[in-house]
Amino acid sequence: SGGEGAFWGAGLGAARGAEGSRTSPEILSSAYSPCKRCQVSAWERPCVWCVSLSRLEDLELAPLGDSDVHVKMLAAPINPADINMIQGTYALLPELPAVGGNEGVGRVLGVGRRVTSVTPGDWVLPADAGLGTWRTEAVFPEETLLRVPRDVPVLCAATLGVNPCTAYRMLADFESLRPGDSVIQNAANSGVGQAVIQIARAAGIRTINVVRDRPDLPKLVERLVSLGADHVITEEMLRKPDMKDIFKSIPKPRLALNCVGGKSATEMLRHLQPRGTMVTYGGMAKQPVTVPVSAFIFKDVKLRGFWMTQWKKDQILCELVRKGQLGTPACTEVPLEDYRAALEASMKPFTSSKQILIL
């Protein structure tokens, strides 16, 4: 990939536990303990699903298999992809009934006799989407989990597997970005957007951050600037001639990160350098990406899509957390019993605080 420089290329993959680790009989017996999970029994329409077919239920865990891991979930966020999955509109849909949640962190309580990558006491993240993290405990196959260092704060660990990894991959893979280069992104207050700001700052890359106008705009701008944003502008400002003033102090962006689509994406394209790249990883506006013919012919821009389901760069990201260069996104901690309120809050407009279920 073009962007793998000294900053981007360090330390791939998750750490592994000691070979031949085993579980004590006392820990194995806990696999039968009852637990709670938030289960979805049918794909549901927006504004209906959170009060109808999604429910909290008790269940009895199965015994551990030789290659299984018993996990006590600690915290799990509610992401847009989780909502899409419940609504039946996501690209990957588990068989029903299914447990909600694609991201989170848990503590290993016990392992089967053939498990070698983790040991009791380790913290783990899901390796893939669709694992079902909105539950208090679970028995997972070993290959579905990745180990994460325990010195990472629990809320950082719970939100590490999707948004920061997405941000890192997009910054690293599509353009050979160097210190002093700039990136423009919309939905800058999202979880991915906040991670982009922090990771870019750590790499010496400038950011132009586009957000929707809102009543608490000054407060939002202050927060993004505190994370390291160089410029924070509204969608309306993006379309004005005054944008040229920004480029008196920083170069035009080589990379645009689009999570909105529609007019927002079109306007970001206008500010890209010739031969720059726009990466689309979401479509919050539910409108197609429209590209002016002139951008293709005279600027030779490149349009790419990105969907991260399995890739993990958690060791590099954990190091940024340790250095204070990557923090937890703005979040609200919610007990699992109040999951319905959390689901509804996550769908409200102008939401910058991520709902995290404490399990």
N, C-alpha and C positions, 0 to 999 in steps of 0.2 A: 504494500500500500504506500502511496506517495507521501503520506504525512508522518511516517515512522522515523522521527529524528531521535535525538538523545532523550528528550522529555517523553516522547510518545512510546519509545521502544523498551522501556525498562520492565523487567519482571512479569512474564505472562503467567496466567493461570492461578488456580487456588492452591493454597498450601495443603499438604496431605498429612494425615496422622501417622503414627508409628505403625509399622507392619505387624500383623499378628495380634492386634488388640482384641480383647474379649470382654464379654459382659458378665458381671457377677450374677448368681442366682437371685439375689435380692432385687437387682435392677430389672432382670428379666421378668420377675413376677409382676412388676408394675405395669407391664404391657396390657394387663386386663382391666386397668382402672377406667372408670367411666369418664367421658369428657363431653364437651359441647362443640357444636359446629354450626355455622351458618350455611344452610343447604338451599339450593335452588332446584325446584322440581320441574320447571318448564321455562322456556324462554319467554320473557314478559315485556310488555310495552312500557315505554317511559311513563313515569308518574303513576304507574299502577303496581309495578313489580315490588317496590320496597314495602308495600303494606299488604301484599297478597300471598304470592307463592314462595317468596323468600322467607325462611323462618329459622329460628334457633331451636335445635333439638339435641337431646342426649343420645349418646351411642356408646356401645361397648367395643373396645379395641380388640382386634384379632391378636393372637400370639405372634411373637417375632419369628420370621423365617430366618434361615441361615444368612441371607444377604440383606436383611432388613435393618432399619434404624428406627428406634423409638424416640420421638422428638416432642418436647414440650415447647409449644409456640410461645414466644415472648411478646411480639408486636407485629402487626401487619397493616400496611396502609391501604387506603381505597384509591385506586388509580382510574383514570378514564377507561383504560382497557378492561378493567374489572366490570365497569358499568356496561360496556359494549358486549362483554361476554354474557352477562346476565340477560341482556336484551336480545341475544342471539345474533348480533351483527358483527362479532369479531371473527377474524379469519380462522382461528383455532377454537373449536367448541368441544368441551369434554362431554362424555356420555352422561345423560341424566338418570337419576338425580346426581347433582354435583355440588361440591363445596366451593364457595366463592373465594376469590383472592389469588393473585399470582405472585405476590411479593411478600417478604417478611423475614424475620429472623427467629430461630428457635434454638433451644439447648438440648443436646443429646442426652437422653436418660439411659439408653441401653442400646446394644448392638448385637446382631447375630454373629454366629461363630466364624463366618467367612468374611466379615466386614473388616477392611484394613485401612480405609481412608479417614475414618473418624473414630473417636473414642468418647466414652461418657464424659460429659462436662464441656465438650467442644460446642461452639456456636456454628450454625449452618444456615445457608440460604438455599432457596430452590434453584436448581440448575435450568429448569425449563418453565414455560408458562403452563398454566392449567393444573398445577399441583394441588391447589386448594389450601390456602393459608389461614382462612378465617375460622380457626378452630383452636381449641386449647391444647389438644394433643393429637398425634397421628403416628402411624407406622408407615414409613416410606421406604422404597427400594434405595439401596446405597447410591446407585448411579444417578438418582434424581436430586442429590444434595451436593453442595459445595461448602467447604469449611471456610470460616472467616475468623480473623483474630479476635480474641475476646476483649482486647483493650480498646476496641472501637465502641463509642457510646451506642446504647441499644437502639435509639431512634435513628441514628446514622446508619447502623447496620440494617435496620428494617427497611430503609429506603435506598439502600445501596445498589440493589440488584437490577433495577430497571432504569430509572431516570439518570443517575450519574453515568452508568455504563453507556446508555444511549448518547448522552452528551459527549463523552470521551470518544466514542467510536466515530461520531460524525465529525468532530474536530480533527481526528487523526487520519481518517481514511480517504477523504475526497480531494483535499488540496494540501500541498506541501507548505503548511503554515509555519512561519518563522516569527520570532519576536519583532514587534512593530507592525505586523500585518493586522488587518481588521476583519471582523465578522459581523454580519447583520442578522438579527433573528426577530421573528414575531413571537407572540405568546411568551414574552420574556419573563413573565411572573409565574409561569408554570414550573413544575418540579424540574423538568428538563432544562428550561430556560435559566433557572437559578443555578443549576449545576454548570451549564455552559459558561456563565459569567465567572464563576469561581475557578473552573479548570483553565479557562482562557487567561485569566489574570495570572495564575501560577505559571503559565507558559509565556507570559509577556505579550499576549495577543489582545488587541483593543476590541471592545464590543459596542455595537450600536443596537439598542434594545427597544423594540416596538411593543407597546401595550395599548389596550383599549382605554379610551377616556372613561373616567369613573368619578364618583363623588370624593373618594379618598385618594385621588391621584398623588398629591404631594407626599402622603405617607408611603405610598408604594414606591415612588421615585427614591425617597430617602432610604428605604430598605434595599432596593437594588443597587444603589450607589454604595451602600455600606458593604455589599457583597463584592464590589469591585467593578460595577458597570461604569463605562466611560461616558456613555450618552444614553439617556432614557427619553424616548419620544412617543407620542401617540400616533395612532393610525392616521389621524387628520394631518398631523405635522409631517408625516412621511410623504404626503402628496404635495407639499408646498415648496416653492422655490427656495425657501430659507434653508433647505437641506444642504445646499451648496456650502453654507457657512461651516457645517460640521467637517467637511472635507478640506478645510483650510489647515486643520491641525492633525488630521489622521488620513491615511490613504483610503481610497475607495475599497470596499470589501472584496476579497477574493472568494468568499464563501457566504452564502445565505442559507439559513436554516428555517424552513417553513413548516409550521404546525397548524396554519389557519386555512390557507387556500384563498380562492377568490381574488378580490382587488388587492388585498394585503400582499399576496405573493407577487402579483403583477408589479406593484410599486417597488417591492424590494429588488426585483429583477432590473429595474431601471437604474439602480445605483450600483450594480455589480461592475467590477472591472471587466474589460474584454477577456474572454476565455475563462471567466469565473464560473462557479458551480452553485446551483441552488439544489439543496437536498430537502425533499419533502418527507416528513415522518408523521404527519397527522393532517386532519382536515376538519378542524373545529367549526369552520363556517359552513361546512357541508356544501361547498361550491367548488367547481372544477378550477384547476390551475390554468389560467389563460396567459399565453406567452405572445407578446408582440412579434410579428415576423421579423422586424428590424433587429430584435435581440438575437435571433438565430443567425441572420445573414451578416450583419455588420459587427456584432459583438461576439459571435460564436460561443454563446453561453451553453453550458451543459446542465441538463436537468436529470437528477437522480432521485431514486426512492430509497428509503431505509426502513427496515423493520427488524428490530432486535428481539430475538426470542431466546437465544441460547448463549450468545457471546458474553463472557464475563472478564472484566479486567480488575477484579476486586483488590488485588494486591497493590497495584499502583494507586488506586483510589483510596484504599485504607491508609497508605502513606501520606496522601494529601490531607486526610482527616487528622492524622497524628500531628502534622505540621500546622494545623489550624487553617489550611488553605481550602478546605471543603467541609462545609457544615451541614447540619440538618436543615431541610427546607422548612419554611414557616408551617407549623403543624398544630393540630388540636388532638390531644389524647382523649380517647373515648373508650369506656368499658365495653366489652363484647355485648353485654346485655342491652346496651343502647345503640346497637348497630343500625337500627332503622333511622334514627335521628342522624347518625353519621352518613348514611347513604344519601339521605335527602339533602344534607348540608353540602355534600360533595358535588351535587348537581346544580346548586344555585349559581346564578351569574356573578361575575366579578369575584370569584372565590380564589384567594391566594393561599389560604391555609389548608394544608393537606390533612385529611382525617386519618388518624392512625388508631386502629383497634388495639387496645391493651389486653392481652390474653392471659 
